[in-house]
Amino acid sequence: MVLEPQPDTAIAIDETFLKIEGTSIYVIIATGYSSHKTLGIKVSKSRSEEYMREVFDEAERNTEHQITTITSDALNATQSMAKNLGREITHLIHLHKKPFKKVIIRHYNYEGDERVTTRIDVKNDFFKKRGNRQFKYMEARTDLTPKTLKSKKRR
């Protein structure tokens, strides 16, 4: 992809598909925000979380610093990949569905055995000089400790 590591800390991940003899073939690509270079790419028969992670990992190997921000569409596999990285990351999601006017920002942070997810929904015209600047904010905590299975009481 690149001959030397790039200075990017933010990437955009997206996918497209081609039909080849009736079969969908997906091209997943990660590009750097500051370098505008392709940092990771994968051609596959699906858009699974596993393949999104492979593209993310390749992109991170091609950067000088750890990636801190991902921008993507609302594909479930990309959202799962970002959530399951197991480290602090910010994920910006632009929706491809109506009303098209909303951006979702999720920030994942870890405190002990908890994942703290901060979600902010903003209108994508948030930075206009005039108009309402509305947003919604939510924080959720997820316990990540393995659950012990309870055995059924038998008589």
N, C-alpha and C positions, 0 to 999 in steps of 0.2 A: 504494500500500500504506500508507505512512506519510507524514505531512506533513513531518516533520523527521527527521534521522538519529537512530537509537536508540543507547543506550549498550552494546549487546550485543557480546560478544566470543566467545560460544558460541551455536551454533544447532543445532536438530534438523531433519533432513531426512527426509521420509517421502513415500510415494506411495500412492495408492489408485486404483481404477478404477471406471468405470461402463460398463455395456453399453448401447449405443445402437444399435438395429436390428441386433443381433448383432455389433457392432464394439466392441472395448475401447477406451475413451478414458481416459487416465491423467491424474490431477491430482497434480502434484509440488509440495510446499509446504515452505518453510523458515520456522521460527518462532524468535524470539529467546528465549533462556533467561531473561534478566532482565526484558525488556519484555513477554514473552508475546504479542508482535504478529507478524503475518505479514509477513516481510521479503522473501520471494520466492515466486513462484507461476508455474507453467507448466501449460498444458493441451496434451496431445500424444497422438499415436497410438503412442508407444513410451516406454520408460523408459531410454533410452540414456545413456551417459556424457556426451555432448554436451548433452543437456537437463538433466541433473543439474548440469553446470557452469554453464549459463545461470541456473538457479535460485540457485546459490551466488553467482555474480557479482552478480545483482540484490540478494540479501540483503546482500552486502558493500557495495554502493552505498548501502544504506539503514541503515548503521551508522556511528557516529562513528569507530570504531577497526577495525583489521584483525581479521578472524575468526581465532581461534586454535584453536578446538575445534568439532568436528562430532560429533553423535550421530546414529546411523542404525541401520537394520536391516542385515542382511548382504547386501543386493542388490549384485551384482557391479559394476553401473554406478556406484553410489555409492562403493564401495571404490576403483575405478579413478580416479574423479574426484579423490578425496582424495589418492591416491598420485601422481597426475600434475599436481598444482597447481604443483610446482616450488619450493615454499617450505616452511618449517617449519609443521607442523600436527599436531594430535592428533585422532585419529579413534576414537571409542568405538562399538563395535558390540554391540548386543544381539541375540541370536539368537532367531529365531522357530521353531526346530526343537528337538526333544528333544536334550538333557535340560533345556533352558530355564534351566539354573543357571549359565551361563557368560557372562561379558562379555569381549570382546576389546578391548584398548587398543593402538592402533598410533600411534606417534609417528614422523613423518617429519622428518628433518633433513638438511641438505646440507653436505658438507665437500668443497670443490673440485668435482671431477667425479664425486663419489660421493653416492648417496642412502643414508643410514643409517636403516634401519627397525628400531625397537625395538618388539617385540611382547610384551605382558604379558596372559596369560589369568588371570582371577580368577573365583572363584565369586561370583554376584551377592548372596550373603548375607555377603560379606566383612566388613562392618562390624557384624555381630551381636556381642553381648558374649561369647557362648559359642560354642564350635564351632571347627573347624579353619579356620585362615586360610591356605589354600593358594593358590599362584599359580605360574605357569610364565613364564619370562622367556627371550627370545631376541633377539639382535641380528644383523641381516644387512646387508651392504654390497653395493650395486649400482653397477657402473661405468656412468656415463652418457655416456662419450665415444663419439662415432660410430665404429663399426667400419669399417675399410677392407676392401673386398672383395678377396679374393685371387683372382688370375686363375689359371686352370688351366694347368699346364705342358703344352706341346704338343710333340710330337716330330715 
